[in-house]
Amino acid sequence: MVERKYERNNLFIYLKVINYNDNLLYGYLLDISEGGLKLMSEDQKRVGEEVCLIVDLKASEFMSERSVPLNVVCSWSEISKSGRGYDSGFCFNDKENINIHFIKDLMNAYTYLTEYNPN
C-alpha cells in the first residue's frame, strides 16, 4: 500500500462532478487534497482511466472561480462501504500545472479544514 502524501479533507456537502468532455454527471466529490480526490458514483470507474473533471460550483458564494478543469487518473475503484454505488480515488495527472489556489480555496470553503494558509 502506498503511503499518503497529503491529508484528506472530507467535504461537509457533496459537490457534483461533471465530465468535461461530455458534460454529464461523473460522480460526487467526497474528499480532496493537494494530491487528488475521492468520488462517489453509481458506476465503477476504470483504474488507469484519465479524465478531465469539473467540480460544479455554479451556486457557490464561497469561491472566486466557478469551475476549473481538473485532469485526473483513476487510482482505485471499489464498492462503497454502504454497498450502494462505488467510491473511487483519483490522482491529479499534471501536478505542476494544477491550480493549487483553486484546490486550497475549495478545501477552505467546503471541508472541515482546521488550518488554512493561502500562500
Secondary structure, DSSP 8 states (H G I E B T S, - for coil): ----SS--EEEEEEEEEEETTT--EEEEEEEE-SSEEEEEESS---TT-EEEEEE--TT-SS-S-S---EEEEEEEEEE-TTSSSEEEEEEES-TTTS-HHHHHHHHHHHB--S-----
